[in-house]
Structure formats: structure tokens, C-alpha cells
């Protein structure tokens, strides 16, 4: 088995985690503007400013966001904050602040590999659910 470096593991986890976020939020509008469909995994506390894995790969800190808000409005943070509160409740901002403030030791190879496998399984689940939902939708059209 190939031994990956931590940057390689971080990149592998980033890809599968972001794919999970996009699948999880595919039927929801952008967390920031609430208008456009989600196409990216946007961070409330941006990964470049909070690089510790507990924030970078936190399911509440990362949500589906449209390209316009994520890229052209630098995350549209005020809208993102309002979207987080609407989605999770007012406590979420405090929780994320606390998690962000905790000094964290770097993740081990085992922790990265565990998280990669965890999110690969979640992606498989959402992909299977999406296929089944689409199949049911096609059956409903035939029955009508």
C-alpha cells in the first residue's frame, strides 16, 4: 500500500469532502444568497484562514454555495451567516467560533485515511440515493 504524504492526504480528503457537500446540498439553494443552485463547497471560516482540519472539514462550516457568492463575493459572509442561522440555529456561530479557537494537533495519517473512507462512504450513499430517487421519479411519471 502506498504511503501518502500529509499534503496528498489533505488533497484527497478535500476532494471527497467537497463532493459530499455538493451532493448533500444539491437540492438546496446557495447558503449565502438563497437564490442560485449550489455548485461549490463554500467555507464560512475560510480554509486559508483556518487551516486546521477541524474547521476545514467541518460539515457545518462548509455548505453548498453558488459560484457567484463563493468566488465573486468572497463568500458573501453576511449572507452565509444568515444562512447558517436559518439552517442550524443561532448556536452554530458560537460553536464554530469555539472550534476555531481550539489549538489542534496535526492530524495523523490514520485520522486522514479514516476521514477519507468515511466521506467516500457518505458520497456513495448520496449517489445511490440520488439514482434511486431519480428512478422513482421516472416510475411516477409512467404511472400517471
Secondary structure by P-SEA (a helix, b strand, c coil): cccccaaaaaaaaaaaaaaaaaaaaccccccccccccccccccccccccccccccccccccccccccccccccccaaaaaaaaaaaacccaaaaaaaaaaacccccccaaaaaaaaaaaaaaaaaaaaaaaaaaaaaaaaaaac
